[in-house]
């Protein structure tokens, strides 16, 4: 597989979403609900935010792709999240996992352990979270990751083996976010260069990327869905940075660029197959 073939599949996913306006429901954290929904809408998808068990299960059955973010935990989540993930699998639908905050608290850890059984088709996380999740699922040797709250202290490339192990186990894809992003399906590994220095300065950049992965999960196989979202984010953030004066003006300009680029397609992008 070469760069031109990947780019053709990326543009096909962009076009399909624009034509079909697919629903990608989310169970995401309270800090980022608005931004996740707006990003999904900007790229051509449709958003629905839920947190109750019956609603999560219903949405999982009603859509081809769903997003579960482990951020803000509620007391209902030990029922909501497993039921939702199970419903996705039973309906042969795709779901995206963001294991944000892995290692914080017993409830979050127990739920992430259970997700091993329901195999998310896309995992979106930073390097430290990917390393920690692969260890939690006993897919790699146990070692300390650099998780620091919701931040990563590990380099993206250091999570490559863990990401490959996760992708091979789930039969899906993993996207590792950082200064240079890594997207893998366990066989094909792509480094995505670009992005903006403002992305870590706004709340919800990674969370919304997971939600957008779910949107493209309606239109493409997991690897291409994850790659499309990642490439789109890099391209949109670079263009938005040129017009922004700081993080405050960057966020709305970034949403504008998500809309414009996903509408027009991507002619070229800085990706590297490794």
N, C-alpha and C positions, 0 to 999 in steps of 0.2 A: 504494500500500500504506500502511495506517495502523497506528497503535500497537495497536489492538484486534485487528486481523488477525494481526499479528506475535505478540502475546501468546497468541492462540488456537493458533497453530502451535507455539509454545514449549511450551505445556501438553500438546499432543498428543504431542510428542517425549518429554516427561517421562513421560507415561502409558504410551507404547509401550515404553519401556525398562523400566519397572517390571513390565510384563506379560511381556516376552520375555526379560529377563536376558541381553542379547547379549554375546558375547565381543568384547573389543577388546584384542588382544595389543599389547605394547609392547616396543620396544628403547629403553630410556631409560638415563640416567646412574646410576652406582652410588650417588651421593649421595642420590637421590630415589626409588629403586625402591619402597621400602616405602610412602611417602606417595602416590605415583602409584597403586599398586595399591589402597590403602585408599580413596582418593577415588573410583576407578572402582566399587568395591564399594558404597560408601555411596550412590551415586546410582542403583544398581540394575543395574550392569553386571557383567561377569565379566572377571577379569584373568589374563594370562599373560605372564611376563617371560622374554624370550629374548635371546641375543646371537650364537649360532652361525649360519652361513649357511644350512645345511639346515633348521634350526628356524625361522628367520625366513621362509624361502620357504614352508615348510609352513603356518605360521600365517597368512601372507598369503593363501594359497589357502583356508584353513579358515574365515576370518572376512570379514565384509563391510566391516570398517573396522579400520585398524591405526595405531599411533602410532610415529613414529621421532623420537627426541630426539638431538641431536648432542653432548650434554654430554661425558661421559667417553668418550674414544676408545680403542679397542682395536686391536691389530695385525690382527685378523681383519675389521675393519669395511670395508676396501676391497673385500672380497668380500661380506660379509653385507648391507650396506646397499643397494648397487645391485641385488643379486639379490632382496632383499625388496621394494623399491619396484617393480621390473620385474614381479614376480609379482602384486602388487596391480593394476597396470595391465592385465596380460594377462587377469586374471580379472574385470576391470571393477569392482574393489572400490575403496573410498575409502581414502586414507591421509592422515595428518596429519603435517606437518613442523614441528619446533621447531628453528630454526637457531641455537640457543644457542651462544655462543662464536665466532660467525662472525668470521673474520679472524685466528684463532689457529691457526697451524700450517698446513703444506702439505697434510697428509692431510685435514683438515676442509674446507679450501678446495676441494680437488679433488673431494671427495664432493659438496659443495654445488653445484658447477658441474654435475656429472653429473645431479643431481636436476632440473635444468631440463628434461631430456628426459622424465622420468617424471611431471611435473606433479602435485604433491600437491593433493588436493581442499580441504584446509584448511591454512593456515599460521598458527601461533600464535607470536607473538614480541613483544618490546618494540619501541618506536619506532626505536631505533638499529639493531636487527637487521633490521627491515623495510626501512629505507632502504638498508642495506648489501647485503641480498639482491637487491633490485631493481636495484641498481647492478652487482652481480656477474653477474646474468643479462642485463645490458645492456638492461634495460627502461626505465631512466631514465638521465639524464645522470650520469656519474660525479661523485661528490662525497664529501667526508669525512662519515662518520656519527659519532655520539658513542658508539660501542661502547666500553665499559670493562669488559673481562672478560665477565661475564655480566650486567652492569648497563647501563642506558641513561642517557644524558645529554641525549637529545632529547625534546621534548614530543610527546605522541601525535598532536596535530593536524598537526605538521610532517611526519609520515609518511603523511598522507592520500593524496597523489598516488602515492607508492610503493606503498601498499597497494592502491589501485585498479588500478594497472598490473599488479601481481602477480595480483590476482583475475581481471582480464580475460584475462591470459595463460593461467592455469591452468583457467579456466572454473569456478573454485570460490569459496572465500571466504578472507578474511584477518581475523584478529582481532588488534588491536594493544593490548597490555595497558599500563595506566598508571593514574594517578589517576582519569582518565576514559577508559574503553575505547572503541575504535572497531572496529566490525564492518562489513565491506563485501563485497559480491559483485561489485564493479566498477560497479554501477548504483545500488543502494540502500545508503546509508551511515547507520549508526546509532551514536549516541553512547550509551554505557551509564554512567550515573552511579551512584555508591554505592561499595561496597567498604569495606575497613577499613585503618587505618594499620598494623595488625599483619601484613598480608599480606607486605610486603617484609621483615619481620623473621623469617620462618620459611623454612627451606630447602624448596624444591620447590613453592611456590604456583603459579608459572607452568608448571612441568613437569607438575604434576598437572592443571592446566587443559587442557593439550594432550591428556593421557590421557582426560579426561572429554569433550573434543571428539570424540575417536575413538569413545567409547561412543555418543554421540548421532548420530554418523555412520552408525550402524546403523539409525537410526529416522527420519532426516529428511535433506533435501537439505543440502549443505554449509553454506550461509548460515544456515539455521535451526539446524543442529547447533552451529555456532560461537556463534550468538547465545544459544541455550539454555544452553550451558555457561557463557558469560560472565555472563549475567543470574543464573543460579543461584549462581555464585561471589560476585557482589556481594551478593545477598540473604543468603546463608548467612554471609558474613563480617561483615556489619553486625549480624546477630542474635548471632553468636558473640562479637563484641567487647563487647557489653553485659554478657555473663556472665563474661568473662575478666578476669584480674588482670594479664595480661601475655602475651607471646608463648608462654610455656610452657604456660599453661592455655588459650590461644586455640586451638591446633592441634587437640586432641581435641574441643573444643566446636564447632569449625568442621566437623569430620567428622560430628558429631551433626546439625548444621543441614543439611548436604548431604543426609543421609538423610531428615530430617523434611520439608524443603521439597520435595524431589523426589517424596516420597510424597504430599503434600497438594496440590501444584500452586502456582502463583504467581497471585495475584489482581490484583496491581498491581506495577508496577516503573517506575523512573525511566529511561526511554529516550527518546531524541530523534532523530527522523529528520531528517537534514540534506542 
